[in-house]
Amino acid sequence: MQSDWLLNPDITFLNHGSFGACPRPVFETYQRWQLELERQPVEFMGRRYHDLMNAARQKLANYINAAADDLIFVPNATVGINLVARSLKLQAGDVIVMTDHEYGAIHKTWEFIANKTGAELCIKTVPLPLTDPQQVVDALFAELPERTAVIAISHLTSPTAVILPIADICQRARQQGILTVIDGAHAPGQLPLDLAKIGADFYTGNCHKWLCAPKGSGFLHARSEHHAMLDPLVISWGWGWPDNTFVNANQWQGTRDVAAYLSVPAAIEYQQAHDWPVVRARCHKMAIETMGRINQLTGLPAIATDDFFAQMSLAALPPIDKEAFRARLYDDYHIEVPITQLGQTHEGPHYVRVSFQAYNTQADADHLLAALADLL
Ligand SMILES: Cc1ncc(COP(=O)(O)O)c(C=O)c1O
């Protein structure tokens, strides 16, 4: 499968997590859609558009165990969260509860909404090291503000790469009348996804990260009882036509390139054809072993037990100059790997977050370890 990837072979690429990577057969499908659109734009956009989009949506819906009517394509998880956050009718004094492991841009989205509405952000500390998912549930629900309206958290966190127990959190939130908005940017393709089982009010995900679809292919899922209150970010022909369903109101957003959405079925089929559970298991094993080796090198403790991680893992680093360290890894060793930090204040310890995807080999891990040993 290694020859399927378009990545620069001169780089040891251990950062699939940031923007994903698309294998050649899926990328070629994407380009075929673009060519087809260019050949007869009026036929494509004017007459075939909805059938094509509906078929791609149905395929994705089956893959994540959701009803297609509850699902729309969006360019990315950021747009998915924005659509929900801007639609919720929050009032002054309402509280949005998040963790200190959230992605910076999503934190900003909620901060913007809080500033607009007078709602408050409550950032819960998820304690490290994590050894039991119940720690996360307890940390979130302990001393929950009385006016908590929304819990907005990641399925898989960006700075720490840990899986949060969102099904338990969504269930408990529902019992307390609190809405859940789940940022699943890293989940599709990395975790088997069953949205019916998770039961979130709103769930957004990226197909361009771990499902390996082309960039600009995300989705938003909303339970049917919430459709009426969701305002499209763009009002166009679909609004009110022929009735104002969630899908109609969002599926047509003016003239645009939807080739990435139409290629999502090809990405699903690519993974199915390549025995993805086996790929995932191999990557998980490398992620865990690499994390253990880095911890051994630094002498620092693990930040979570192995089952908190999927195809990414995390290890703490001794005090470093973050940007200089990352630059030396890239410039001197040609390794692309992110150095992360918790929270929005850019204080506290640094971590190295290592991603493993189908194209990675043991040699990539060994090269990182050798570079870390040199630099540290
Ligand atoms: C947890 C999390 N949420 C959201 C995003 C944003 O994804 P996008 O830029 O595709 O919207 C990322 C990107 O890395 C992420 O890690």
The ligand as an SDF file (V2000), in Angstrom:
LIG
                    3D

 16 16  0  0  0  0  0  0  0  0999 V2000
   -9.9640   17.9100   17.7530 C   0  0  0  0  0  0  0  0  0  0  0  0
   -9.9940   18.7500   16.5150 C   0  0  0  0  0  0  0  0  0  0  0  0
  -11.0970   19.4420   16.2160 N   0  0  0  0  0  0  0  0  0  0  0  0
  -11.2010   20.1730   15.0980 C   0  0  0  0  0  0  0  0  0  0  0  0
  -10.1620   20.2480   14.2200 C   0  0  0  0  0  0  0  0  0  0  0  0
  -10.3170   21.1230   13.0240 C   0  0  0  0  0  0  0  0  0  0  0  0
  -10.3700   20.3770   11.8610 O   0  0  0  0  0  0  0  0  0  0  0  0
  -10.6340   21.1730   10.4920 P   0  0  0  0  0  0  0  0  0  0  0  0
   -9.4890   22.1190   10.3360 O   0  0  0  0  0  0  0  0  0  0  0  0
  -10.6390   20.1170    9.4530 O   0  0  0  0  0  0  0  0  0  0  0  0
  -11.9140   21.8770   10.6630 O   0  0  0  0  0  0  0  0  0  0  0  0
   -8.9820   19.5710   14.4760 C   0  0  0  0  0  0  0  0  0  0  0  0
   -7.8600   19.6520   13.5230 C   0  0  0  0  0  0  0  0  0  0  0  0
   -6.7970   19.1380   13.7190 O   0  0  0  0  0  0  0  0  0  0  0  0
   -8.8840   18.7890   15.6520 C   0  0  0  0  0  0  0  0  0  0  0  0
   -7.7750   18.1290   15.9580 O   0  0  0  0  0  0  0  0  0  0  0  0
  1  2  1  0
  2  3  1  0
  2 15  2  0
  3  4  2  0
  4  5  1  0
  5  6  1  0
  5 12  2  0
  6  7  1  0
  7  8  1  0
  8  9  2  0
  8 10  1  0
  8 11  1  0
 12 13  1  0
 12 15  1  0
 13 14  2  0
 15 16  1  0
M  END
$$$$
